[in-house]
Amino acid sequence: MKEGISKGVYFLIIIIALTGMINSPVALILGFVYTLTLTNPLKQQSQKAIKYLLKISVVGLGFGMFVNETLATSKEGFSLTCCSIVLTVGLGLLLTKLFKLEVKLGYLITSGTAICGGSAIAAISPIIKAESKTISIALGVVFLLNSIALLTFPSIGHFLELTQEQFGLWCAVAIHDTSSVVGAAIEYGAEALRVATTVKLSRALWIIPLSIFSIFFFKVKGEKLKIPYFILFFILAILLNSYAGLPENLTKGIVFCAKRLLIVTLFLVGSTISITDLRSVGVRPILFALCLWVFISIFALGYILFV
């Protein structure tokens, strides 16, 4: 009976999200409240769905972008991306020793902070042969900070009177996961969303050089690199929108559906956050991740405003 109620509420919230009655932060909060008050009977299915829905949503957003604008935005964000990744990885390796964290745990949290959250952790963990508990702790810490970022960044951006372009660039660098980056940018505006999505996906490609660095740093052999291939579909969507002469109603419809799917995705993310898992993390990994996050947030903001 209780499981039936849980499933009913679960699908009801998904339907509400699809109708556009709630925004990104509310969807995330509803997911978190749901998992606090009701047991999620579909937690494993939700985790799988998040990966696919996020990729579909991002590719769909590509149908609202054009090649010239995308190239200009990627070029503009390249130097910030490069500097922030190098500095964050360097600081992460140093703080891992200062906080006396297990090396692989510190490295996974650093990778997630430097590049793209859970995606980076998923790509790096098999290369460095991280244990499942270590992976779970790293993901739990990153998801916690993602949730905070999604809820706070738009308000901070408005308080600082950031332009949409500035905010899009800031959240693409300073927020871990693509889902939270896009969710925060949607709340700020269409231009912020375009900039944030473009820069974040360009940033995700840095998984490849980081993977190569990981192989040498941990002295491992025979591990395959994980490449985020869905980014190629995102690029294809931009090319089709730019040169294929697709009807405007069609491309607008695809973008509209992609945004709604993203809101559903954020509800699913919230519904998979486990209080038990977060409690088991301990204070040091959270403080470690918080220091890295504060650093990359302040550095990126200073770079955007003053460089």
Number of C-alpha atoms within 10 A of each C-alpha: 5 10 13 10 11 19 15 11 15 22 11 12 20 19 13 15 23 17 10 15 12 17 19 28 23 17 27 27 18 20 25 23 14 21 22 14 9 17 15 19 15 15 16 10 11 17 15 11 15 21 15 12 20 21 22 18 24 26 23 25 27 28 26 20 24 18 17 10 13 19 13 12 19 20 13 14 23 14 11 19 22 13 13 23 21 13 15 21 21 13 15 24 14 13 18 22 12 10 13 13 15 12 13 20 22 23 23 28 30 29 30 28 31 32 32 27 28 24 20 28 26 16 22 27 22 16 21 21 13 17 12 11 12 18 21 16 22 28 22 24 23 27 23 15 20 23 22 13 22 25 18 13 21 21 14 13 18 13 9 10 11 18 15 21 20 19 29 30 31 32 31 33 29 28 31 28 27 25 28 29 27 31 27 29 30 22 17 22 16 15 17 24 25 25 29 32 27 26 26 27 21 19 21 20 17 19 24 17 11 20 23 15 12 18 19 11 10 13 10 12 10 7 13 12 17 16 14 17 10 15 18 11 16 24 20 15 23 23 16 18 21 16 10 10 8 12 10 12 8 12 20 15 14 18 20 16 16 23 22 21 23 29 30 27 30 29 27 30 25 23 27 22 22 14 13 8 15 18 11 10 18 12 10 13 21 20 13 21 23 16 15 22 23 12 17 22 18 13 19 21 20 12 15 17 10 6 7
